[in-house]
């Protein structure tokens, strides 16, 4: 199963790293096997990221049209994923 979202919201590298670390909580988010994406940064650059359980890579990335998150796993809790990445 996969879940994705586009967003114009701006993030910091710290926010993305914190969000990715929360994906370890299977009860809240489901079994996350991989997450990747690119989002605009608060400083005008772009942040690219990849996550697999136990390892996150957050780095400066190439510009895109809009921010994107893609989560791959099973029993994903889509409402909770949306709340996490939209910062609700």
MMTF fields as JSON, N, C-alpha, C and O atoms, coordinates in Angstrom:
{
  "mmtfVersion": "1.0.0",
  "mmtfProducer": "UNKNOWN",
  "numBonds": 351,
  "numAtoms": 352,
  "numGroups": 88,
  "numChains": 1,
  "numModels": 1,
  "chainsPerModel": [1],
  "groupsPerChain": [88],
  "chainIdList": ["A"],
  "bondAtomList": [4, 2, 8, 6, 12, 10, 16, 14, 20, 18, 24, 22, 28, 26, 32, 30, 36, 34, 40, 38, 44, 42, 48, 46, 52, 50, 56, 54, 60, 58, 64, 62, 68, 66, 72, 70, 76, 74, 80, 78, 84, 82, 88, 86, 92, 90, 96, 94, 100, 98, 104, 102, 108, 106, 112, 110, 116, 114, 120, 118, 124, 122, 128, 126, 132, 130, 136, 134, 140, 138, 144, 142, 148, 146, 152, 150, 156, 154, 160, 158, 164, 162, 168, 166, 172, 170, 176, 174, 180, 178, 184, 182, 188, 186, 192, 190, 196, 194, 200, 198, 204, 202, 208, 206, 212, 210, 216, 214, 220, 218, 224, 222, 228, 226, 232, 230, 236, 234, 240, 238, 244, 242, 248, 246, 252, 250, 256, 254, 260, 258, 264, 262, 268, 266, 272, 270, 276, 274, 280, 278, 284, 282, 288, 286, 292, 290, 296, 294, 300, 298, 304, 302, 308, 306, 312, 310, 316, 314, 320, 318, 324, 322, 328, 326, 332, 330, 336, 334, 340, 338, 344, 342, 348, 346],
  "bondOrderList": [1, 1, 1, 1, 1, 1, 1, 1, 1, 1, 1, 1, 1, 1, 1, 1, 1, 1, 1, 1, 1, 1, 1, 1, 1, 1, 1, 1, 1, 1, 1, 1, 1, 1, 1, 1, 1, 1, 1, 1, 1, 1, 1, 1, 1, 1, 1, 1, 1, 1, 1, 1, 1, 1, 1, 1, 1, 1, 1, 1, 1, 1, 1, 1, 1, 1, 1, 1, 1, 1, 1, 1, 1, 1, 1, 1, 1, 1, 1, 1, 1, 1, 1, 1, 1, 1, 1],
  "groupList": [{"groupName": "UNK", "atomNameList": ["N", "CA", "C", "O"], "elementList": ["N", "C", "C", "O"], "formalChargeList": [0, 0, 0, 0], "bondAtomList": [1, 0, 2, 1, 3, 2], "bondOrderList": [1, 1, 2], "singleLetterCode": "X", "chemCompType": "L-PEPTIDE LINKING"}],
  "groupTypeList": [0, 0, 0, 0, 0, 0, 0, 0, 0, 0, 0, 0, 0, 0, 0, 0, 0, 0, 0, 0, 0, 0, 0, 0, 0, 0, 0, 0, 0, 0, 0, 0, 0, 0, 0, 0, 0, 0, 0, 0, 0, 0, 0, 0, 0, 0, 0, 0, 0, 0, 0, 0, 0, 0, 0, 0, 0, 0, 0, 0, 0, 0, 0, 0, 0, 0, 0, 0, 0, 0, 0, 0, 0, 0, 0, 0, 0, 0, 0, 0, 0, 0, 0, 0, 0, 0, 0, 0],
  "groupIdList": [1, 2, 3, 4, 5, 6, 7, 8, 9, 10, 11, 12, 13, 14, 15, 16, 17, 18, 19, 20, 21, 22, 23, 24, 25, 26, 27, 28, 29, 30, 31, 32, 33, 34, 35, 36, 37, 38, 39, 40, 41, 42, 43, 44, 45, 46, 47, 48, 49, 50, 51, 52, 53, 54, 55, 56, 57, 58, 59, 60, 61, 62, 63, 64, 65, 66, 67, 68, 69, 70, 71, 72, 73, 74, 75, 76, 77, 78, 79, 80, 81, 82, 83, 84, 85, 86, 87, 88],
  "secStructList": [7, 3, 3, 3, 3, 3, 3, 7, 7, 7, 5, 7, 2, 2, 2, 2, 2, 2, 2, 2, 2, 2, 6, 6, 7, 2, 2, 2, 2, 7, 3, 3, 3, 3, 3, 3, 3, 3, 3, 3, 5, 6, 6, 1, 1, 3, 3, 3, 3, 3, 3, 3, 6, 6, 3, 3, 3, 3, 3, 3, 3, 7, 7, 7, 1, 1, 3, 3, 3, 3, 3, 3, 3, 3, 1, 7, 7, 2, 2, 2, 2, 2, 2, 2, 2, 2, 6, 7],
  "xCoordList": [0.84, 0.0, 0.888, 1.961, 0.441, 1.183, 0.23, -0.956, 0.764, 0.015, 0.881, 2.091, 0.276, 1.038, 0.271, -0.949, 1.008, 0.421, 1.296, 2.523, 0.654, 1.368, 1.095, 0.021, 2.07, 1.888, 2.729, 3.856, 2.19, 2.984, 3.66, 4.405, 3.404, 3.958, 5.483, 6.084, 6.099, 7.556, 7.96, 7.276, 9.078, 9.555, 11.017, 11.69, 11.496, 12.928, 13.457, 12.684, 14.758, 15.352, 15.058, 14.828, 15.068, 14.792, 13.366, 13.134, 12.405, 11.008, 10.865, 10.196, 11.494, 11.399, 12.04, 11.463, 13.217, 13.885, 13.006, 12.912, 12.369, 11.487, 10.28, 9.896, 9.682, 8.524, 8.904, 8.164, 10.051, 10.483, 10.736, 10.437, 11.279, 11.54, 10.237, 10.222, 9.166, 7.875, 7.275, 6.405, 7.717, 7.17, 7.495, 6.937, 8.391, 8.699, 7.498, 7.442, 6.54, 5.363, 4.323, 3.463, 4.411, 3.511, 2.056, 1.156, 1.82, 0.439, -0.246, -1.441, 0.51, -0.057, -0.071, -1.045, 0.996, 1.15, 1.074, 1.05, 1.035, 1.067, 2.498, 3.422, 2.673, 4.009, 4.626, 4.306, 5.504, 6.124, 7.419, 8.335, 7.487, 8.673, 9.612, 10.83, 9.021, 9.842, 9.048, 7.836, 9.742, 9.157, 10.178, 11.378, 9.691, 10.59, 9.824, 8.593, 10.559, 9.896, 10.832, 12.037, 10.223, 10.929, 9.935, 8.782, 10.397, 9.533, 10.316, 11.541, 9.599, 10.291, 10.747, 10.087, 11.882, 12.441, 12.065, 11.81, 12.035, 11.735, 12.759, 12.452, 13.984, 15.025, 15.065, 15.973, 14.09, 14.03, 14.643, 14.436, 15.394, 15.945, 14.918, 13.764, 15.33, 14.449, 15.098, 16.322, 14.269, 14.722, 14.275, 13.096, 15.215, 14.923, 15.167, 16.084, 14.353, 14.513, 14.113, 13.291, 14.721, 14.42, 14.396, 15.144, 13.532, 13.442, 13.171, 12.33, 13.888, 13.573, 13.667, 14.366, 12.989, 12.998, 14.416, 15.312, 14.578, 15.858, 16.855, 17.932, 16.53, 17.496, 16.776, 15.933, 17.132, 16.573, 17.712, 18.764, 17.495, 18.47, 17.748, 16.851, 18.138, 17.532, 18.645, 19.668, 18.454, 19.513, 18.92, 17.716, 19.788, 19.337, 19.063, 19.809, 17.987, 17.61, 17.334, 17.431, 16.99, 16.673, 15.249, 14.37, 15.035, 13.72, 12.7, 13.036, 11.465, 10.366, 9.205, 9.297, 8.12, 6.964, 6.244, 5.854, 6.072, 5.427, 6.015, 6.643, 5.81, 6.315, 5.548, 4.351, 6.239, 5.624, 6.132, 7.319, 5.211, 5.531, 4.992, 3.894, 5.74, 5.271, 5.667, 6.838, 4.671, 4.899, 4.477, 3.373, 5.341, 5.062, 5.095, 6.017, 4.092, 4.049, 2.78, 2.156, 2.395, 1.148, 0.372, 0.944, -0.928, -1.821, -1.561, -1.628, -1.26, -0.963, -2.195, -3.305, -1.995, -3.078, -3.017, -2.362, -3.725, -3.618, -4.001, -3.36, -5.029, -5.43, -4.299, -4.028, -3.639, -2.54, -1.327, -0.643, -1.053, 0.053, -0.21, 0.687, -1.439, -1.774, -1.629, -1.118, -2.072, -1.932, -0.461, -0.078, 0.358, 1.793, 2.443, 3.098, 2.272, 2.97, 2.356, 3.038, 1.098, 0.482, 0.648, 0.247, 1.237, 1.487, 0.19, 0.098, -0.814, -2.103, -2.144, -3.153],
  "yCoordList": [-1.17, 0.0, 1.236, 1.239, 2.273, 3.531, 4.686, 4.614, 5.743, 6.954, 8.121, 8.108, 9.13, 10.29, 11.573, 11.573, 12.657, 13.965, 15.022, 14.926, 16.03, 17.197, 18.344, 18.421, 19.233, 20.35, 21.553, 21.393, 22.747, 23.958, 24.434, 25.413, 23.745, 24.16, 24.118, 23.283, 25.021, 25.063, 24.419, 24.567, 23.702, 22.945, 23.28, 23.888, 22.874, 22.934, 21.495, 20.542, 21.352, 20.005, 19.316, 18.108, 20.099, 19.539, 19.003, 17.931, 19.757, 19.295, 17.972, 17.051, 17.887, 16.658, 15.499, 14.413, 15.705, 14.636, 14.179, 12.982, 15.115, 14.775, 13.982, 12.995, 14.399, 13.685, 12.258, 11.316, 12.104, 10.772, 9.864, 8.671, 10.411, 9.593, 9.08, 8.001, 9.822, 9.41, 8.23, 7.544, 7.979, 6.876, 5.505, 4.502, 5.446, 4.18, 3.665, 2.481, 4.542, 4.201, 3.509, 4.164, 2.17, 1.398, 1.499, 1.456, 1.63, 1.711, 2.977, 2.965, 4.058, 5.326, 5.441, 5.936, 4.992, 5.248, 4.019, 4.161, 2.832, 1.61, 1.144, 1.692, 0.128, -0.437, 0.297, 0.005, 1.245, 2.07, 1.398, 1.204, 1.045, 0.404, 1.41, 1.234, 2.485, 3.496, 4.781, 4.765, 5.881, 7.205, 8.02, 7.947, 8.793, 9.672, 10.911, 10.929, 11.938, 13.137, 14.309, 14.22, 15.418, 16.688, 17.78, 17.757, 18.737, 19.829, 21.134, 21.131, 22.26, 23.553, 23.831, 23.455, 24.495, 24.848, 26.279, 27.1, 26.565, 27.908, 28.93, 30.119, 28.473, 29.403, 29.575, 30.223, 29.0, 29.166, 28.028, 27.948, 27.143, 25.982, 24.846, 25.069, 23.646, 22.476, 21.392, 21.266, 20.615, 19.529, 18.213, 18.026, 17.316, 15.981, 14.984, 15.167, 13.93, 12.986, 11.577, 11.366, 10.618, 9.193, 8.608, 9.041, 7.619, 6.955, 5.473, 5.096, 4.647, 3.233, 3.022, 3.78, 2.022, 1.847, 1.899, 1.161, 2.79, 2.929, 3.849, 4.083, 4.381, 5.226, 6.29, 5.982, 7.553, 8.672, 9.472, 9.649, 9.951, 10.785, 12.052, 12.001, 13.189, 14.482, 15.363, 15.554, 15.901, 16.654, 17.75, 17.78, 18.643, 19.657, 18.967, 18.079, 19.378, 18.71, 19.683, 20.899, 19.124, 19.913, 20.448, 19.806, 21.623, 22.254, 21.414, 20.733, 21.482, 20.791, 21.775, 22.893, 21.368, 22.237, 22.452, 23.573, 21.383, 21.444, 20.369, 19.425, 20.515, 19.525, 18.223, 18.228, 17.091, 15.77, 14.841, 14.829, 14.061, 12.985, 11.695, 11.688, 10.607, 9.287, 8.291, 8.185, 7.556, 6.575, 5.206, 5.054, 4.215, 2.855, 1.949, 2.027, 1.092, 0.185, -0.634, -0.803, -1.145, -1.897, -1.411, -0.92, -1.56, -1.117, 0.345, 0.725, 1.174, 2.581, 3.305, 3.096, 4.138, 4.943, 6.326, 7.245, 6.434, 7.61, 8.917, 9.943, 8.895, 10.118, 10.615, 11.815, 9.711, 10.1, 10.577, 11.509, 9.948, 10.394, 11.817, 12.661, 12.07, 13.406, 14.445, 15.539, 14.115, 15.048, 15.324, 16.465, 14.282, 14.443, 15.382, 16.349, 15.113, 15.882, 17.246, 18.135, 17.427, 18.766, 19.582, 20.745, 18.978, 19.629, 20.076, 21.188, 19.198, 19.528, 19.082, 19.279],
  "zCoordList": [0.0, 0.0, 0.0, 0.603, -0.67, -0.634, -0.391, -0.712, 0.176, 0.463, 0.046, 0.269, -0.557, -0.979, -0.753, -0.587, -0.751, -0.521, -1.182, -1.166, -1.762, -2.256, -1.296, -0.699, -1.148, -0.23, -0.64, -1.108, -0.468, -0.68, 0.609, 0.586, 1.745, 3.033, 3.018, 2.341, 3.765, 3.887, 5.208, 6.221, 5.181, 6.33, 6.596, 5.764, 7.768, 8.063, 8.05, 8.143, 7.936, 7.964, 9.293, 9.341, 10.367, 11.697, 11.78, 12.339, 11.219, 11.23, 10.476, 10.945, 9.313, 8.509, 9.266, 9.323, 9.846, 10.602, 11.769, 12.04, 12.454, 13.571, 13.083, 13.711, 11.98, 11.417, 11.037, 11.32, 10.402, 9.97, 11.172, 11.117, 12.248, 13.431, 14.047, 14.64, 13.918, 14.473, 13.723, 14.26, 12.497, 11.702, 12.28, 11.836, 13.265, 13.935, 14.737, 15.07, 15.049, 15.852, 14.971, 14.381, 14.889, 14.026, 14.455, 13.616, 15.739, 16.226, 15.706, 15.41, 15.598, 15.139, 13.62, 13.054, 12.944, 11.514, 10.621, 9.398, 11.181, 10.387, 10.213, 10.814, 9.385, 9.149, 7.964, 6.812, 8.248, 7.21, 6.765, 7.564, 5.484, 4.928, 4.276, 4.282, 3.703, 3.04, 2.925, 2.714, 3.066, 2.847, 2.077, 2.342, 1.125, 0.383, -0.032, -0.025, -0.39, -0.85, -0.994, -0.76, -1.393, -1.535, -1.165, -1.593, -0.363, 0.082, 0.076, 0.199, -0.07, 0.008, 1.437, 2.406, 1.539, 2.845, 3.198, 2.318, 4.473, 4.953, 4.449, 4.365, 4.109, 3.652, 2.133, 1.613, 1.412, -0.043, -0.838, -2.049, -0.188, -0.894, -0.842, -0.477, -1.201, -1.158, -0.313, -0.278, 0.365, 1.221, 0.594, 0.295, 0.402, -0.122, 1.008, 1.808, 1.078, 2.177, 1.779, 0.888, 2.471, 2.335, 3.737, 4.614, 3.944, 5.237, 5.017, 4.2, 5.75, 5.929, 7.438, 8.11, 7.99, 9.439, 10.025, 9.614, 10.992, 11.665, 10.994, 11.543, 9.817, 9.109, 8.282, 7.439, 8.544, 7.789, 7.169, 7.783, 5.95, 5.257, 4.822, 3.98, 5.393, 5.077, 4.521, 5.178, 3.319, 2.659, 1.772, 1.518, 1.311, 0.358, -0.966, -1.377, -1.637, -2.876, -3.995, -3.831, -5.132, -6.319, -6.22, -5.645, -6.783, -6.772, -7.547, -8.516, -7.096, -7.757, -7.851, -7.344, -8.493, -8.661, -7.332, -7.003, -6.579, -5.273, -4.375, -4.854, -3.078, -2.149, -2.263, -2.549, -2.038, -2.159, -1.074, -0.748, -0.52, 0.407, -0.189, -0.745, -0.084, -0.512, 0.572, 0.937, 1.086, 2.139, 1.623, 1.101, 1.762, 1.32, 2.542, 3.354, 2.672, 3.805, 3.79, 2.743, 4.943, 5.039, 6.258, 7.231, 6.176, 7.247, 7.604, 8.773, 6.579, 6.821, 7.343, 6.853, 8.319, 8.902, 8.251, 8.743, 7.126, 6.268, 6.962, 6.735, 7.798, 8.509, 9.403, 9.448, 10.112, 10.996, 10.205, 10.627, 9.063, 8.216, 7.722, 7.723, 7.304, 6.819, 7.927, 7.687, 9.132, 10.259, 10.555, 10.816, 10.514, 10.799, 9.785, 10.174, 8.504, 7.476, 7.203, 6.691, 7.53, 7.404, 8.679, 8.733, 9.701, 10.991, 11.65, 12.168, 11.625, 12.246, 13.69, 14.369]
}
